[in-house]
Amino acid sequence: MKDYKKNNEATHAPLGKVSIGGTKFKEFNGTRAYIIYPVTFTNTQDGKAVVYKGEWTITLRRSKARWEITGSASAYSENNL
């Protein structure tokens, strides 16, 4: 969180919010899972509203009685800049 806040200060974008949509793709294989969600990131940068649209991918592993995130990546392909 310290790095996230530091980045927001450096880019003058302090009000970031991520909205996650319904699952676009999911695959479960025993103790492993791969899931893709559509995401929209909104913020205010230098006083101007900005919107980025893209995808968030997570990988998970089943450990005892719960799923644990083993990886996370996002890519944004559309924005209003």
N, C-alpha and C positions, 0 to 999 in steps of 0.2 A: 504494500500500500504506500510505503514511503516513495518508491520509484514512480508509482502512478501519480501521486500528488506532485512530485517534482516535475514530471512530464507535463502535467496540466498547467503548472506555473510557467514553464518554459514556452509552451505553445499558446498561452493566454486563453486556455479552454477549461475553466474550472467546474462546469456543471454537467459533466458527462453522464448519460443514462443509456443503458442497453435494454432493448425490448427483444425478447425471444419468442419466435413464432412456433407453430406446430412442427412436429418432426417431419423432415423431408425424406430422410432415409435412416433406416436402422437395421443392424445385423447383429444377431446374438449367436454365439457359437460356444456353448458350454459355459466356460468361465470368462469369456471375453466378449466385449461388445464395442460397436462402432456406431456412432449416432451423429447425424448432421441436422442442424437447426438453421432456419433463416433468422437473421438478426438485423436490427436497425439501431444504430448508434446515433444519438442526438446530443448536441452540445451547443454552447455559445462560445465562439472564438473571436476575440477582439470585438465583442459586442454584436456580432452577426451570428444568426442561427445557422448551424450546419447539420446536415443529415448524411450519414453513410449507410448504405445497405450492403449486406453480404451474407456470409455463412459462418457458423461456428461448428467446429468438429471436435468431438471428444471421444476418447477411448477409455474403456473401463475394464476392470478385472473384478471378478467375484471373489471375495475373501471371507470365508466363514459365512456369516449371516448378512453381509452387506456388499454393495457395489462400491468400488473405489475408483476415482478418476486417475488414470495413468498418463494421460496426455490431453492437451488442449491446443487448438490453433484456430485462428480466424482470418478471414480474407474479405476485404471490402472491395466490390467492383463498381459500385455506383455511388456517386455523391453529388451534392449540389454546389460544389466549389466552382 
